[in-house]
Amino acid sequence: MYKLISKILVILMNILTVIIAILAFCNNNYSRVLTYIAIFPILLVPFIINKTKYKLTDLETMMYYIFIFLADFLGCVVNLYNTTSWYDIFVHFISGIATFILALIIYKHISKDNNKILKLIFCMGIVALIAILWELFEYFMDTCIGMDLQHTLDTGVTDTMQDMLVALLGGLISSIYIGLKKQ
């Protein structure tokens, strides 16, 4: 059942993206060309992961495609992020749930300890890290490529992003130092 849902989602996203792109091009609207192109390699991610030693389960693959359908296809290709005021918040909420589930899977693979408090702290740490990394990605897209994914002109979020970036950098440098330090 999970495989069938995944296949339907992939086929649906491919066909509808091509149709939406053709309609946009017929109307001489080329502004979202990269958005349309980006969906195709994103749909290959489970296939690429399954070529490694780690294999996604059918459920994990389906969850990935559902998230891509919501976040990338509906959000970016259909453009709900710019046309529906609550959609970005909805997708970030769903991403928190999906990331928590992913963190639980990772925790089960790396720890035999079933301490609920430790498991919760680990999972929430992963959720926070992924959220920060995503916002940093958007920030870099805004500052380096000239996009405005974060609406920085409207919100003045630049200072917050720089603060998160240097804090993350400080933690990264500290972890490298501790990792390299002889015990």
C-alpha positions in Angstrom: 0.0 0.0 0.0 2.8 2.4 0.9 4.6 1.7 -2.4 1.4 2.4 -4.3 0.8 5.7 -2.6 4.5 6.7 -3.3 4.2 5.8 -6.9 0.9 7.7 -7.3 2.5 10.8 -5.6 5.6 10.7 -7.8 3.6 10.3 -11.0 1.1 13.0 -10.0 3.9 15.5 -9.1 5.8 14.8 -12.3 2.8 15.2 -14.6 1.3 18.2 -12.9 4.6 20.0 -12.7 5.1 19.6 -16.4 1.6 20.8 -17.1 2.0 23.8 -14.8 5.4 24.6 -16.4 3.9 24.5 -19.9 1.0 26.7 -18.9 3.5 29.2 -17.4 5.7 29.2 -20.5 2.7 29.7 -22.7 1.9 32.8 -20.7 5.5 34.0 -21.1 6.1 33.5 -17.3 9.6 32.2 -16.9 10.1 33.5 -13.3 9.5 30.1 -11.7 11.6 27.9 -14.1 14.0 26.8 -11.4 11.1 25.9 -9.1 9.7 23.6 -11.7 13.1 22.0 -12.5 14.0 21.5 -8.9 11.1 19.1 -8.2 12.6 16.4 -10.4 15.9 15.7 -8.6 14.1 16.1 -5.2 11.9 13.2 -6.3 15.0 11.0 -6.8 16.3 11.3 -3.3 14.7 8.0 -1.9 16.1 6.2 -5.0 19.6 7.6 -4.4 19.4 6.8 -0.6 18.4 3.2 -1.4 21.5 2.8 -3.5 23.6 3.3 -0.3 23.9 0.8 2.5 20.9 2.4 4.3 17.6 1.4 2.8 14.4 3.4 3.3 11.3 1.4 4.3 8.2 1.7 2.2 6.6 3.8 5.0 9.6 6.2 5.2 9.6 6.6 1.4 5.9 7.3 1.5 6.3 9.9 4.3 9.1 11.6 2.3 6.9 11.9 -0.8 3.9 13.2 1.2 6.1 15.8 2.7 7.6 16.8 -0.7 4.0 16.9 -2.1 3.0 19.4 0.7 6.2 21.4 0.9 7.7 21.4 -2.5 4.9 20.6 -4.9 1.9 22.5 -3.3 4.1 25.1 -1.6 6.5 25.9 -4.5 5.2 24.6 -7.7 1.5 25.4 -7.1 2.8 28.5 -5.2 0.7 28.1 -2.0 3.4 29.8 0.0 2.7 33.1 -1.8 -1.0 32.7 -2.2 -2.2 31.2 1.1 -1.1 33.1 4.2 -1.1 30.1 6.6 0.5 27.5 4.4 4.1 28.2 5.3 3.3 27.8 9.0 1.4 24.6 8.3 4.3 23.0 6.4 6.8 24.0 9.1 4.5 22.3 11.7 4.3 19.2 9.6 8.1 19.3 9.1 8.5 19.3 12.9 6.5 16.2 13.2 8.3 14.5 10.3 11.7 15.5 11.7 10.8 14.1 15.1 9.8 10.8 13.6 13.1 10.7 11.6 15.0 11.5 14.8 13.3 8.6 16.6 14.4 6.3 13.8 17.9 7.6 14.0 17.9 7.2 17.8 16.8 3.6 17.6 19.7 2.9 15.2 22.4 4.6 17.3 21.3 3.9 20.9 20.3 0.9 22.9 19.2 3.2 25.8 15.5 3.6 26.1 15.6 6.5 28.5 12.5 8.6 27.5 14.0 11.9 28.7 17.2 11.3 26.7 15.2 10.2 23.7 13.0 13.3 23.9 16.0 15.7 24.3 17.8 14.0 21.3 14.7 14.2 19.1 13.9 17.8 20.0 17.6 18.7 19.4 17.4 17.2 15.9 14.1 19.0 15.2 15.7 22.3 16.3 18.9 21.7 14.3 17.0 20.9 11.1 14.8 24.0 11.6 17.8 26.2 12.1 19.6 24.6 9.1 16.6 25.2 6.9 16.3 28.8 7.9 20.0 29.3 7.3 19.6 27.7 3.8 16.8 30.2 3.1 19.0 33.0 4.4 21.9 32.1 2.2 19.5 31.8 -0.8 18.3 35.3 0.0 21.7 36.9 0.5 23.7 35.0 -2.1 21.3 34.5 -4.9 19.0 37.5 -4.3 15.9 35.6 -3.5 13.5 36.7 -0.7 12.4 33.4 0.8 12.3 34.9 4.3 10.8 38.2 3.3 13.8 39.9 5.0 12.8 43.3 3.7 9.4 43.0 5.4 10.5 41.3 8.6 14.0 42.5 9.4 15.1 38.9 10.1 18.7 39.4 9.0 20.0 40.0 12.6 18.3 36.9 13.9 19.7 34.8 11.0 23.2 36.1 11.6 22.9 35.4 15.3 21.8 31.8 14.6 24.6 31.3 12.1 27.4 32.4 14.4 26.0 30.5 17.3 25.8 27.3 15.1 29.3 28.1 13.9 30.6 28.4 17.5 29.0 25.0 18.4 30.5 23.4 15.2 34.0 24.7 16.0 33.7 23.5 19.6 32.5 20.1 18.5 35.4 19.8 16.1 37.9 20.9 18.8 36.5 18.3 21.3 36.4 15.7 18.6 40.0 16.2 17.7 41.3 16.7 21.3 43.1 13.6 22.6 41.2 12.1 25.6 
